[in-house]
Amino acid sequence: MNRAALFVLLLLIPTAPADGQEWARRMFSTTRHDFGTVARGSKQEFAFELNNLYQQPVRIASVRSTCGCATVHVRNDRIDSSDNTAVVVNYNTRSFLGHQQSTITVVFDRPRRAEVQLHVTGFIRSDVVFQPGAASFGTVNVGEGAEATIEIAYAGRDDWEIVDVRSANPHLEVELEETQRDSARVGYNMLIRLKPTIPAGYLRDQLYVITNDEQGGRVPLPLEGHIQSPLTISPASLFLGVLMPGQTVQKNLVVRGSQPFRVLGVRAEDDRFSFETPPSESKAMHFIPVRFTASGEDSRLAERIEIETDLGDGLIAHCMATATFKR
């Protein structure tokens, strides 16, 4: 084997210390999460994000939790070079109360065997209950807004009250109504509105119910939904591959509209891209071929592709094209 071939081979193998575990741990942005103090019945979820830093594909063989208070699944068990996935932990606030913690073991079997331990902890209140456990808005069209109602029940002190509801999201409004106060039981209805100004995308957020408790007086409530644009592009992130200088690759984008539309133009600042603009006809879905020819100028590509349409005032769809270059 000559020196050049040996150098390429070394690039393809993740470097690791003697114990063989560190290469896997480095892919995670964090390995610990504290859910804090949460209400009984609330939906609590955390995603441990990981990114494949290496040139070989990585595979997660299995995941396991030491406690039933935390169930776990993997979004995608195979992670290509420069791609990412997540180990998603759901905190069981219905069957468990009080302080709960779990260690999640993530087992990798490719490109070599390794294990990474993730840790979650939290405190589940028995006296505060959310029903349902999250404000779920479903799919909402841009510009329409939506509402969700949460029932909050408390059992304990007769002077317990909610003193504030806080969120950093400017596209939310909250109305709070007290519905019960007797025999040390207190109830509230909380109406949460999404303003029509909320932008397109997936809503993954929280608001905080602030109570007059001396401790644990800040209780999070998850918010979730999909704010749907009248124009969507798939894939939203286009990976062109690991390319050699001079190599040409072609991919397809699919653009869908809530009503028939015409594509007026496709553009990217990088002149290594070329596009085939669809025929000038109105359809609810268009296929757009994307061609890219690699050069040896850089090591990575991240380029925004924009597709202009005749929807509204020239509504534009966009995606991010990425690639890695070999030299």
N, C-alpha and C positions, 0 to 999 in steps of 0.2 A: 504494500500500500504506500503510495507516494505521500508527501507532506500535504499537498493540497487536498487530497481525498480525506486524509486524517483530520484536517482542520474542519471540513464540512461535516464529517461525522460527529465531531465534538460539539458543533453548534446544534445538532439535532437532539442531543441528550441533555436533559436538565441537570445542571450541576447541583450537588447536594452534599451535606456533611456526612460523616461516617454513619450516623444513625439512620439516614435515608428518609427522614421525615420532613426536614426543613423546606425542601423544594415545594411540597404540597401546602404547607402552612403559609408560605409567602403569597399564594394565590388569593387568600382571603383578606379583605380589607379590615375585618375585625373578627375576633373569635369569642367575644363576650357581649351579652345584652341583658340589661335590667329593665323589665317591663314596668317597674315601679309599683305603686299602689293602684289597683284596678278594681272595678266593680264586678260583682258576681254576675255571670251571664254575658259579660261584654266580650266582644270578639277581639282577641289580641293575637296579632301575627307579626313575625319579624323575619326578614329575609337576609341570611348571611350571603352576601354577594361574593363571588369569586371569579377571577379572570385568568384564563390560560396564558401565562407569560412565555410559554415555550413554543417551539416549532413543531413538536409532535402533538397529536391529539391526546387528551386526557380523558379517562373514564372513571366515574364513581361507581363502584361495585355494590355498595350498600350503605345505609345509614341506620343508626339505632339510638334510642333514647333510654336513659336509665330510670325514667319516671313517666308514668302515665299522664302526668300533668303537662307533658309536652309531646305532641305528635309531630312527625317530621316527614317531609317529602322533598324530592329534588325536581326542579323544573325541567332539567335536561341532563341526563347522566353522561352524555358524551359532549365534550367541549373541544372544539377545534382550536387551532392556533389563533390567538388574539380574540377569541370569542369569550363569552361569559355565561354564567348560569347562577343559580342561587339554591341554597339549602333553606327551605322555608319551614319555620317552626310555628305551630299553633299552640297557644297557651290555653289549657283546658280550665276555663273559669266556671264551668257548670258543675263539674264533679269534684273539684278540689277547692279548699279554702285555706286561708292563712298563708304563711311563707312556704313557697314551693320553689325548688330548683332542680335542674336536670343537666346532665352532661350528654351531649350528642356526639357520637363517634362517626366520622365520615371515613369510609374505607375506599381507597383508590387501588385499582389493579393495573392501570396503564398510565404512563409508559413503564412504571415500576410500582410495586406495592408500597403503600404508605397509609398512615392513619392520622387524622387531625381531630382534636377534641374541641368542641364548641360548648359554651356554657351560657345557660339562661337562668334567670332568677326573677322573683317578683313576690308581691303580697296581694292575695285575693281577699277583698273585704266580704264579710258575710252579711253586713247590715245594709249595704247599698246594692240594688239590683237594677240593671238596665234591661228593658224589653222593647224591641229586640236588642240584640247585643251590639249592633252597629247601625249607623244611619246609611242605608243603602239606597241610592237613587236610581240604580239601573242604568239604562241607556237614555241619554238626554240629548236632544238636538241643540246645536249651538244657537244661542240667542233666545231659547225658550224658558230656561230656568226650571226648577223642580222643588218639591217639598218632601220632607220625611218627618214623621212623628215618633218620638221616643218616650216611653213611660218610665219614670224613675220612682222606685219605691224604697223607703227607708224604714227600718225597725230599730228602735233604741230610745234616744232622748226625745222628749216632747218639744224641745226648743230647737231641734235640728232644722237647718234651712240652707238652701242654695243662695249664695250671696252674689254670684257672678257666673257668667259663661264667657270663656275667652278663646279666641282663635287668631292666628296670624294671617289667616286667609281673608283677603278683603272682599271676596265674592260670596260671603256667607252673611245671613241674618238669622237671629234666634229670638223666638218669643217663648217665655216661660210662664206657665200657669199652675198655681198650687191647686190641687184637686182633693187633698185629704190632709187632715191634721187631727188625730184623736188617738187616745190610748197608746201614746208613744209611737204611732205610725204616721208617716208623712208621705204624701204622693205628689208628683208633679207630672205635667205633660210638657214636653219640650218640642216646639215646632222649629225645624231647621229649614231655611230656604236657600237654594242656590240662586244667586242673581243671574239674570240673563247675560251679564257681562263675563261670566266664567269662560275661560278659553278652552278650546278643544284639547282632548287628551284624557288620560286615566286619572281619576281623582283618588289619591291615597293620602289621607290627611287625618288630623285629629283636632277635636276641640276639647277644652278642659272645663269640667264642672267644678266650680270653686264653692266649697261649703264652709260652715263656721266651725268645723272640727279643728282642734288644736294640732292634731297630727293627721297626716293622710288626707288633708282637705282639698287636694287637687286630683280629681279623678278623670282620666282620659276616656273619651268616647271616639271610636274610629269612624271615619267617613269614607265611603267608597262609591264609585260610579264611573261611567264612561260618557264623557262629553263628546258627542259625535259630530264631526265636521260634515258638511254636505259634500265634501270631496276627500277621498282617502287614497293613499298610495301604498302598494304592497310590492316588495317588502319596504318597511319604513327605513331600514338600514340595509344597504346593499353591499355585501362582501364580495369583492371581485376575485379574491384568492391570493395565493403566494406566487408572484409572477417574476419571470426572468426578463432582463432588458430586451426589448423588441417583441415580446410576446403580446399577442392580441387576444382579448377575451370578449365574449358577447353575453350579456344577461338581458332579461326582460323585466320591465316594470309593468304593473297592472294598476290602472287608475280607475276608480269607481266613483260615481256621483249619485246623489239622491234623486237626480233627474237627468235626462239626456243632456249632453254637453259636447262642445267641440274643443279640441286641443289647438291652441293658437301658436304655441311654441315650446321648445324644450331647450334648456341652456345650462351650461356650467362654465365657470371661469377658466378651468384648466382645458387647454386646447387639445389635449390628448384624448378627450372624449368626442364621440360623434353619435348622433341620434337620428332615428328615422321618425319623423313626425307623421302621425296617423292621417289618413284621408280626411278631408274637410267635411265631415258629417257628424251629426249629433247622435251620440250613443251613450248609454248609461255606463259602459265600460270600454276602456281603450287599452291595447297592448302597445308598449313602447320599447323597441329594441335599443339597447345601450351598448356601444362598442368602446373599448378602451385599449390603447396600446402603451405598454410600459416602456419607460426609459431608465437609464441608470443614474438619474440625477439625485434621487433621495431614497430613503429606506422605507417610508410609510406614506400612505395617501389618506387624506380625509377631505372629501370634496362634496359640497352641497349641489344637488341637482334640482332645478326648479322647472315645473310644468305649468304653463299659463293656460287658462281656460276662459270660456266665455260665460261662466257662471257668475252671477252677481256683477260686481265691478271688477271683472278680470281676476277671479279667485285663483290662487296659486297653490299647487301641491308641491311638497318638497321631500326629498329623502337625502340621507347622507351615504355617500359611496366611500368605502374604505378598501385598502389593499396593503399588502406587505411585499416588498421587493427583495429579491435575491441579487447578489452582486457576483 
